Amino acid sequence: MLKIDNLHAYYGKSHVLHGVSFDVQPGEIVALLGRNGSGRSTTAKAIMGMVDWEGSIHWKGQELHGKKAYEIAHLGLGYVPESRDVFPNLTVHQNLMLGQKGNGKNSRWSFDDMYQMFPRLKERQHTEAGVMSGGEQQMLTLCRTLMGDPDLIIIDEPTEGLAPKIVELVGEYLQALKARGISVLLIEQKLTIAMSISDRALVMGHGAIVFQGTPDSLRADNYIRKEWLEV
């Protein structure tokens, strides 16, 4: 589905990613783990055409090099950035409308789905997004991305700054995506949630993949966890 091979990425003259290779299969949750600065967010931005990169990124057999972010999104890739990026002067419902693909008739997701999954958004559907809490904005960004009916969603640190109950809700939400056949590339620092819901785990360090395997194999690898994950 998504296949990345020998990916190098740059910010100006700064070489950030060094030959990253991995794939994400249909209906799979893959956790991309690592410390801050390891290259995880840059990997997401490269996939979405937001940074300069070299190598190969194939989506459903189609090379993405040279495509703009909106073109990549139209191909069925969704991206939830860590910065959340809601439209602050628009209401919750208006934000969701902006994410909607076409008229929404053939989408797997509806406004009712979003409000059922996160009742708080239904309560605040006429509230401007800019006055909501960080947790509420995170829910909204996730749902707005889903309204575009992606086949794979890249989520960068979805639990950052959220209360434990909301973190648990986000975990359930991501499993609901998988149940509907949507693949997830989850960039996360909280090992507990990432390891509990993912099918495979990748660990990044210094712009390269230093581990690929199942959550169980990562739990058993004390060296990788101490060297690349634990503070």
C-alpha positions, 0 to 999 in steps of 0.5 A: 500500500505505502512503500518507502525505500531509501528515503533521504530528506532535507531542510535546506542544507541539513540532511535529516533522514538517512535512507529510511525504508519501511511499508504500511499494509492495508488495514494495519496500524504501524507505530513509528517511535523514537525520541524528539528529533529522531526524524519521525515528523520529517518522515510524515512531512516527506510522505505528504510532500511538505519537505524536500526529499530523495528516494522512493515513496510509492502509494498504491504503486504510484510514485509520489515524488514531485506531487504537491500536498493537496494532490497526495491528499486527493490520492487517499492519504490523510495527515494529522499534524502535531500542531493540530491546525484547526481553522480558529474562526470557524465552528466545529461543524464548519471545520468538518465541512472543509475536510469533507471529500466531495459531497460526502455521499460515498464516504465511509464517514459522516458527521454523525459518525464524528459526533458519535465517536466524540460526543464533545464535538457534537456539544460544541459543533457551533463553537469556534474552534479557536476557543476550544481546549487542546484536547478538543482541537485534537479530536476535531483535527482527527475527525476533519481528516477522516471526513476526507475519507483517506485509506491511510492516515498519518497521525503525529503525536495524537495524545500529546498534552491530553488527559488520560481519559482522552488518550484512552479514547484516542486509542479506541478511535484508532482501532475503530479506523482499522476496523473500517479498513483504514491503515494508520501510521502512528507517530507517538512517544507514549509507548503504552498506547502505541504498543497496545494497538499497533501491529508493527513497531518501527523505531527511529534514531538519528534519521534512520530506522533502527528497529522493525518488528512486532510490539512483543519483539520490541518489548523483549529488546532491552537494548533498543528500548534503552538506547533509542526510546527510554529517557 
